[in-house]
Amino acid sequence: MKNNILCLLILLLLASCGNENSQQEVENTNKRDFKEEIDHYLSELEDDDSFMGSLAISKNGKSIYSGSIGYRDLNKELKANTNTIYRIASITKSFTATLVFKAIEANKIKLNQSIDRFFPTLKNADKITIKHLLHHQSGIKSYTKSDYFWNNRTTAQSAEDLLKAIHEMEIEFKAGKNTKYSNSNYFLLARIVEQVFDNTYEKLLQEHIIVPLNLKSTSIGKKIQSSNNESLSYTLENDQWVEFPETNLSIAKGAGSLVSTPADLNVFFRSLLTGKLISSESLKSMKTIEKNHGMGIFRFDLLDQTGFGHGGNIDGFNARSIYFKDLDLAISLVSNASRININEVYSRILELYLGVPEVEISASMLKNYEGTYVYDQDSTDTSVFEIEGDKLILIIAGEYREELTYKGNRRFLFSQMSGPSISFTFSEDGSNLFFEQANVKRNYIKKRK
């Protein structure tokens, strides 16, 4: 268990509360102008030339904030605005998964049926199920990790081209025995829904999601036209923004082929997660987390709030969209150029919205918690903390440093985008530590010098 948690933390660093909290959130936002604070934060990012993109926040299904900074086209000096359309990359997978559950509800496929009916010549097809594809448990290597993808990503690819490439992918593990994110899974799912509905993926999106939800800015991405309020993306070269050669999205069908706006994404995820698109039974299955993966969706724990959504990146684009049901709050953030991790920006925006107060702690009290703590049932399992200024820092694997947020009552929080937050609660004298992450609870004892 220790090694699993440590590996999860490292991967997350490298990659990708009830009515009482809801009431507190309402009280906090009523007492202060969160819009002004978010405006100020975005202005700082723009002044530093550290982030370009758009943000939308909705509460109870109503838009309460939208903002944009930077350019959708630097060469033409076209500024981004709240209607600018961005590539949303792997957030596409949540749309594809929704179509799959639509097919299940129509009795066209079953969650536990094998996929050999659809791909009879695919390796292990008789052992791989629809559920395995949805949960990234098929064992099929992601085609985006292959030479095929990098040699062909900027040119149009047919479904047959992509299917041929996936057929040539190696099997990395036995279906159901492990979990590994693979874009191949969602291309195959897109092909399956096309077959069972006898319609194109694009038309199925229109019929079952886009038209019913009136998503005016969501579609299959084509060649980017900045004159049509579509955004190009950029990467840094010699500290200058350089346009990133765009991927032809025919190679990302079902896995990363959609474009949208933050406002449309808020509508989609709120509708999905409140049962307006699929049944409660289907939604329960989709939200079932196994090894940090749901079925086309992820669970996010931020600032003691739990939400579901997805993230994605392609070219210079990066996106995060999460719906927090207890707050009836949706926040979507899409970037087309960034010097900083989008997770940091997203977390700060949520913090500003919630009005999370800073809880002070004295230097003498903080000093009690510095040092190495040893799990009382395994002496090789340790947690190490250092002080940096007025902050307590968690040291992971002797290399990664994560600043912890003090929540009061000797409790510190490590929030992360793609996994449960970790809570560290110290005894008053710092001799003991209580660790809690999801269902994992442990006691640690401070190592004597």
C-alpha positions as CSV (number, residue, x, y, z in Angstrom):
1,M,0.0,0.0,0.0
2,K,2.9,2.4,0.9
3,N,4.5,1.9,-2.5
4,N,1.2,2.3,-4.3
5,I,0.5,5.7,-2.6
6,L,4.1,6.9,-3.2
7,C,3.9,5.9,-6.9
8,L,0.5,7.6,-7.3
9,L,1.9,10.8,-5.8
10,I,4.9,10.8,-8.1
11,L,2.8,10.1,-11.2
12,L,0.3,12.9,-10.3
13,L,3.2,15.3,-9.7
14,L,4.6,14.4,-13.1
15,A,1.5,14.1,-15.2
16,S,-2.2,14.2,-15.1
17,C,-18.7,18.2,1.8
18,G,-21.9,18.1,2.3
19,N,-24.5,20.7,3.2
20,E,-22.4,22.4,5.9
21,N,-19.6,23.1,3.4
22,S,-22.2,24.3,0.8
23,Q,-23.6,26.8,3.3
24,Q,-20.2,28.0,4.3
25,E,-19.3,28.5,0.6
26,V,-22.4,30.6,0.1
27,E,-21.7,32.7,3.1
28,N,-18.1,33.2,2.0
29,T,-19.0,34.2,-1.5
30,N,-21.7,36.6,-0.2
31,K,-19.3,38.4,2.0
32,R,-16.7,39.2,-0.7
33,D,-16.4,40.0,-4.3
34,F,-14.8,36.8,-5.7
35,K,-15.2,38.1,-9.2
36,E,-12.9,41.1,-8.5
37,E,-10.4,38.8,-6.9
38,I,-10.4,36.4,-9.8
39,D,-10.1,39.3,-12.2
40,H,-7.1,40.5,-10.3
41,Y,-5.5,37.1,-10.4
42,L,-6.1,36.7,-14.1
43,S,-4.7,40.2,-14.7
44,E,-1.5,39.2,-12.8
45,L,-1.1,36.1,-15.0
46,E,-1.6,38.2,-18.1
47,D,0.8,40.9,-17.0
48,D,3.4,38.2,-16.3
49,D,2.8,36.7,-19.8
50,S,2.5,33.4,-18.0
51,F,-0.9,32.1,-19.1
52,M,-3.4,32.6,-21.9
53,G,-6.9,31.1,-22.0
54,S,-10.5,31.3,-20.8
55,L,-12.5,30.6,-17.7
56,A,-16.2,30.0,-16.9
57,I,-17.9,29.4,-13.6
58,S,-21.5,28.4,-13.2
59,K,-23.6,28.1,-10.0
60,N,-26.9,26.3,-9.9
61,G,-26.8,26.0,-13.7
62,K,-26.3,29.8,-14.2
63,S,-23.2,31.5,-15.4
64,I,-21.7,33.7,-12.6
65,Y,-18.3,34.4,-14.1
66,S,-16.4,34.3,-17.4
67,G,-13.1,35.8,-18.3
68,S,-10.3,35.5,-20.9
69,I,-6.7,36.6,-21.1
70,G,-4.1,36.6,-23.8
71,Y,-4.5,36.0,-27.6
72,R,-6.2,33.4,-29.7
73,D,-3.8,34.4,-32.5
74,L,-0.6,36.2,-31.6
75,N,0.6,37.0,-35.1
76,K,-2.7,38.7,-36.0
77,E,-3.0,40.2,-32.5
78,L,-6.5,38.7,-32.0
79,K,-7.4,38.6,-28.4
80,A,-9.2,35.7,-26.8
81,N,-12.7,36.3,-25.4
82,T,-15.4,34.4,-23.5
83,N,-16.7,32.8,-26.8
84,T,-13.3,31.7,-28.1
85,I,-13.3,28.0,-29.1
86,Y,-10.4,25.8,-27.9
87,R,-9.4,22.2,-28.4
88,I,-10.4,20.3,-25.3
89,A,-8.3,17.2,-25.9
90,S,-9.1,14.2,-23.6
91,I,-12.2,15.8,-22.2
92,T,-13.6,14.3,-25.4
93,K,-13.5,11.0,-23.6
94,S,-16.3,12.0,-21.3
95,F,-18.5,12.7,-24.3
96,T,-17.6,9.3,-25.9
97,A,-18.3,7.5,-22.6
98,T,-21.7,9.2,-22.5
99,L,-22.5,7.8,-25.9
100,V,-21.4,4.3,-24.8
101,F,-23.8,4.4,-21.9
102,K,-26.5,5.6,-24.2
103,A,-25.9,2.5,-26.3
104,I,-26.0,0.3,-23.2
105,E,-29.3,1.9,-22.1
106,A,-30.7,1.2,-25.6
107,N,-29.7,-2.5,-25.2
108,K,-27.3,-2.3,-28.1
109,I,-24.3,-3.4,-26.1
110,K,-23.5,-4.6,-22.6
111,L,-20.9,-3.3,-20.2
112,N,-19.3,-6.7,-19.7
113,Q,-19.4,-8.0,-23.3
114,S,-16.2,-8.7,-25.1
115,I,-15.3,-6.6,-28.2
116,D,-14.4,-9.4,-30.6
117,R,-17.8,-8.9,-32.3
118,F,-16.5,-5.5,-33.4
119,F,-12.8,-6.2,-33.8
120,P,-12.4,-9.9,-34.5
121,T,-8.7,-9.6,-35.5
122,L,-7.6,-7.4,-32.6
123,K,-5.3,-9.1,-30.1
124,N,-7.1,-10.3,-27.0
125,A,-10.4,-9.0,-28.3
126,D,-12.3,-12.0,-26.9
127,K,-10.9,-11.1,-23.4
128,I,-11.3,-7.3,-23.6
129,T,-14.7,-5.9,-22.6
130,I,-16.5,-2.6,-23.1
131,K,-15.9,-1.9,-19.4
132,H,-12.2,-2.6,-19.8
133,L,-12.0,0.0,-22.5
134,L,-13.9,2.6,-20.5
135,H,-11.8,2.0,-17.4
136,H,-8.5,2.0,-19.3
137,Q,-8.0,-1.7,-18.3
138,S,-7.7,-3.2,-21.8
139,G,-4.0,-3.6,-21.8
140,I,-3.9,-2.1,-25.4
141,K,-1.0,0.4,-25.7
142,S,-1.9,4.0,-26.5
143,Y,-1.4,4.8,-30.2
144,T,-0.3,8.3,-29.2
145,K,2.9,6.6,-27.7
146,S,3.8,5.2,-31.1
147,D,5.9,6.4,-34.0
148,Y,2.7,6.2,-36.1
149,F,1.1,9.0,-34.2
150,W,4.1,11.3,-34.2
151,N,4.9,10.7,-37.9
152,N,1.3,11.3,-39.0
153,R,-0.3,13.6,-36.4
154,T,-0.5,16.7,-38.7
155,T,-2.0,14.9,-41.7
156,A,-5.5,13.5,-42.2
157,Q,-5.9,9.9,-41.1
158,S,-8.8,7.6,-41.8
159,A,-10.4,5.4,-39.2
160,E,-8.9,2.4,-41.1
161,D,-5.5,4.0,-40.7
162,L,-5.9,4.4,-37.0
163,L,-7.4,0.9,-36.6
164,K,-4.5,-0.6,-38.4
165,A,-2.1,1.2,-36.1
166,I,-3.9,0.0,-33.0
167,H,-3.9,-3.6,-34.3
168,E,-0.1,-3.3,-34.4
169,M,0.1,-2.0,-30.8
170,E,1.6,-4.3,-28.2
171,I,-0.5,-5.7,-25.4
172,E,1.0,-4.3,-22.2
173,F,-0.9,-6.4,-19.7
174,K,-3.8,-8.9,-19.4
175,A,-7.2,-7.2,-19.6
176,G,-8.6,-6.3,-16.2
177,K,-5.3,-6.9,-14.4
178,N,-4.0,-3.3,-14.4
179,T,-5.0,0.2,-15.4
180,K,-3.1,2.4,-17.8
181,Y,-4.4,5.4,-19.7
182,S,-4.7,4.7,-23.4
183,N,-6.2,6.8,-26.2
184,S,-6.6,3.6,-28.2
185,N,-9.5,2.6,-25.9
186,Y,-11.6,5.6,-26.7
187,F,-11.1,5.4,-30.4
188,L,-12.3,1.8,-30.3
189,L,-15.3,2.9,-28.2
190,A,-16.1,5.6,-30.8
191,R,-16.0,2.9,-33.5
192,I,-18.3,0.7,-31.5
193,V,-21.0,3.3,-31.0
194,E,-20.9,4.1,-34.7
195,Q,-21.5,0.4,-35.5
196,V,-24.3,-0.2,-33.1
197,F,-26.2,3.0,-33.9
198,D,-25.3,2.8,-37.6
199,N,-24.4,6.4,-37.6
200,T,-21.2,8.6,-37.6
201,Y,-19.6,9.6,-34.3
202,E,-20.2,13.3,-35.2
203,K,-23.9,12.8,-35.8
204,L,-24.3,10.8,-32.7
205,L,-22.7,13.6,-30.7
206,Q,-25.1,16.0,-32.3
207,E,-28.2,13.9,-31.7
208,H,-27.5,12.7,-28.1
209,I,-25.5,15.5,-26.5
210,I,-24.9,18.7,-28.4
211,V,-28.4,19.5,-29.7
212,P,-30.3,18.4,-26.5
213,L,-28.0,20.6,-24.4
214,N,-27.8,23.4,-26.9
215,L,-24.0,23.4,-26.9
216,K,-23.5,26.1,-29.6
217,S,-19.7,26.0,-29.5
218,T,-19.0,22.3,-29.3
219,S,-18.1,20.2,-32.3
220,I,-15.5,17.9,-33.9
221,G,-12.5,20.1,-34.5
222,K,-11.3,21.0,-38.0
223,K,-8.4,23.1,-39.1
224,I,-8.2,26.1,-36.8
225,Q,-9.5,29.4,-38.1
226,S,-8.7,32.2,-35.7
227,S,-10.9,34.5,-37.8
228,N,-13.8,32.4,-36.6
229,N,-12.9,32.9,-33.0
230,E,-11.0,29.6,-32.8
231,S,-7.7,29.5,-30.8
232,L,-4.3,28.5,-32.0
233,S,-1.9,27.2,-29.3
234,Y,1.6,28.1,-28.4
235,T,4.7,26.7,-26.7
236,L,7.8,28.4,-25.3
237,E,11.1,28.6,-27.3
238,N,13.9,30.8,-26.0
239,D,11.4,32.4,-23.7
240,Q,9.1,33.4,-26.7
241,W,5.7,32.1,-27.6
242,V,5.9,30.0,-30.8
243,E,2.8,28.6,-32.6
244,F,2.5,24.9,-32.1
245,P,1.9,22.9,-35.3
246,E,-1.7,21.8,-35.0
247,T,-2.6,18.1,-34.8
248,N,-5.1,17.0,-37.5
249,L,-7.9,15.9,-35.2
250,S,-8.9,13.0,-37.4
251,I,-6.2,11.1,-35.6
252,A,-7.9,11.8,-32.2
253,K,-11.4,10.5,-32.9
254,G,-13.3,9.7,-29.8
255,A,-10.2,10.3,-27.6
256,G,-9.4,14.0,-28.1
257,S,-11.2,15.3,-31.2
258,L,-13.6,17.9,-29.8
259,V,-13.4,21.7,-29.5
260,S,-15.5,23.7,-27.1
261,T,-15.7,26.7,-24.7
262,P,-15.5,26.6,-20.9
263,A,-19.2,27.7,-20.8
264,D,-20.3,24.7,-22.9
265,L,-18.2,22.4,-20.8
266,N,-19.9,23.6,-17.6
267,V,-23.3,22.8,-19.2
268,F,-22.2,19.4,-20.3
269,F,-20.7,18.2,-17.0
270,R,-23.5,19.5,-14.9
271,S,-26.1,17.9,-17.1
272,L,-24.1,14.6,-17.1
273,L,-23.5,14.5,-13.4
274,T,-27.1,15.5,-12.4
275,G,-28.6,12.7,-14.5
276,K,-29.9,14.6,-17.4
277,L,-28.0,12.7,-20.0
278,I,-27.8,9.1,-18.7
279,S,-29.6,7.1,-16.1
280,S,-28.7,7.1,-12.4
281,E,-27.5,3.5,-12.8
282,S,-25.2,4.4,-15.7
283,L,-24.0,7.4,-13.9
284,K,-23.1,5.3,-10.8
285,S,-21.1,3.0,-13.1
286,M,-19.3,5.9,-14.8
287,K,-18.3,7.4,-11.4
288,T,-17.0,4.1,-10.0
289,I,-13.3,4.7,-9.4
290,E,-10.8,1.9,-9.9
291,K,-7.1,2.7,-9.5
292,N,-7.9,6.4,-9.8
293,H,-9.9,6.0,-13.1
294,G,-13.7,6.2,-13.6
295,M,-15.3,5.3,-16.9
296,G,-14.6,8.4,-19.0
297,I,-14.4,10.5,-15.9
298,F,-12.1,11.3,-13.0
299,R,-12.7,12.2,-9.3
300,F,-11.1,15.4,-8.1
301,D,-10.5,16.3,-4.4
302,L,-9.6,20.0,-4.0
303,L,-9.7,22.2,-0.9
304,D,-11.9,19.6,0.9
305,Q,-14.4,19.6,-2.0
306,T,-15.1,16.6,-4.2
307,G,-16.0,16.9,-7.9
308,F,-16.0,14.8,-11.1
309,G,-14.9,15.8,-14.5
310,H,-11.9,15.4,-16.9
311,G,-8.8,17.1,-18.1
312,G,-6.8,17.0,-21.3
313,N,-3.9,18.4,-23.3
314,I,-3.0,18.4,-26.9
315,D,-0.5,20.6,-28.8
316,G,-0.2,23.7,-26.6
317,F,-3.8,23.4,-25.3
318,N,-4.6,22.3,-21.7
319,A,-8.0,22.0,-20.2
320,R,-9.8,21.2,-16.9
321,S,-13.5,20.9,-16.3
322,I,-15.0,19.8,-13.0
323,Y,-18.5,19.8,-11.5
324,F,-18.8,19.9,-7.7
325,K,-22.3,18.5,-7.0
326,D,-22.5,19.4,-3.3
327,L,-21.9,23.0,-4.3
328,D,-23.8,22.8,-7.6
329,L,-20.7,24.5,-9.0
330,A,-19.0,23.9,-12.4
331,I,-15.6,25.4,-13.2
332,S,-14.0,25.0,-16.6
333,L,-10.6,26.4,-17.5
334,V,-8.9,26.1,-21.0
335,S,-5.5,27.3,-21.9
336,N,-3.7,27.7,-25.2
337,A,-0.4,28.8,-23.7
338,S,1.0,28.5,-20.2
339,R,4.3,28.8,-18.4
340,I,2.7,27.3,-15.2
341,N,0.8,24.2,-14.5
342,I,-2.9,24.5,-15.2
343,N,-3.7,22.6,-12.0
344,E,-2.1,25.4,-10.0
345,V,-4.2,28.0,-11.8
346,Y,-7.4,26.0,-11.4
347,S,-6.8,25.4,-7.7
348,R,-6.2,29.1,-7.1
349,I,-9.4,30.0,-8.9
350,L,-11.4,27.6,-6.8
351,E,-9.7,28.9,-3.7
352,L,-10.6,32.5,-4.6
353,Y,-14.2,31.5,-5.4
354,L,-14.7,29.7,-2.1
355,G,-12.9,32.5,-0.2
356,V,-10.8,30.0,1.7
357,P,-9.4,32.0,4.7
358,E,-5.8,31.8,5.4
359,V,-5.3,30.3,8.9
360,E,-2.1,31.5,10.6
361,I,0.2,29.3,12.6
362,S,3.1,30.5,14.8
363,A,6.7,29.7,13.9
364,S,7.2,27.9,17.2
365,M,4.2,25.7,16.6
366,L,5.2,25.0,13.0
367,K,8.7,24.0,14.2
368,N,7.1,21.1,16.2
369,Y,6.1,19.4,12.9
370,E,9.4,19.5,11.1
371,G,11.2,16.1,10.8
372,T,10.7,12.5,9.8
373,Y,7.7,10.5,10.9
374,V,7.6,6.7,10.8
375,Y,4.5,4.5,10.2
376,D,3.9,2.6,13.4
377,Q,3.4,-0.7,11.5
378,D,6.2,-0.4,9.0
379,S,9.5,1.3,9.8
380,T,10.4,1.7,6.1
381,D,7.3,3.9,5.5
382,T,8.2,7.5,6.3
383,S,6.8,11.0,5.8
384,V,9.3,13.9,5.8
385,F,8.4,17.6,6.5
386,E,10.6,20.7,6.2
387,I,9.9,24.3,7.0
388,E,10.3,26.9,4.2
389,G,9.5,30.4,5.3
390,D,6.1,30.2,7.1
391,K,5.0,27.0,5.2
392,L,5.3,23.3,6.0
393,I,6.7,21.4,3.0
394,L,6.1,17.7,2.3
395,I,9.1,16.0,0.8
396,I,8.2,13.1,-1.5
397,A,10.8,10.4,-2.4
398,G,13.5,12.8,-1.3
399,E,13.0,14.9,-4.5
400,Y,9.5,16.4,-4.9
401,R,8.5,19.3,-2.6
402,E,4.8,20.1,-2.0
403,E,3.6,23.1,0.0
404,L,0.8,22.1,2.4
405,T,-2.2,24.3,3.3
406,Y,-2.8,24.8,7.0
407,K,-6.5,24.3,7.8
408,G,-6.3,24.9,11.6
409,N,-6.4,22.5,14.6
410,R,-2.9,21.2,13.6
411,R,-4.2,19.9,10.3
412,F,-2.4,20.4,7.0
413,L,-3.8,19.5,3.5
414,F,-2.1,18.3,0.3
415,S,-4.6,19.0,-2.5
416,Q,-4.1,17.4,-5.9
417,M,-6.1,17.4,-9.1
418,S,-6.2,13.8,-10.0
419,G,-6.4,11.9,-6.7
420,P,-7.8,12.2,-3.2
421,S,-6.4,14.9,-1.0
422,I,-4.1,13.9,1.8
423,S,-4.7,15.2,5.3
424,F,-1.9,15.4,7.9
425,T,-3.0,16.0,11.5
426,F,-0.3,16.4,14.2
427,S,-0.4,16.0,17.9
428,E,0.1,19.2,19.8
429,D,3.7,18.5,20.7
430,G,4.4,17.1,17.2
431,S,5.3,13.6,18.4
432,N,2.6,11.9,16.4
433,L,1.0,12.3,13.0
434,F,-2.4,11.0,11.7
435,F,-2.4,10.4,7.9
436,E,-5.6,10.2,6.0
437,Q,-6.2,9.7,2.3
438,A,-9.6,8.4,1.1
439,N,-10.0,5.2,3.0
440,V,-6.4,4.9,4.1
441,K,-5.7,6.0,7.7
442,R,-2.4,5.6,9.5
443,N,-0.6,6.7,12.6
444,Y,3.0,7.9,12.4
445,I,5.5,8.5,15.2
446,K,8.2,11.2,14.9
447,K,11.7,9.9,14.6
448,R,14.0,11.0,17.3
449,K,17.2,12.8,16.2
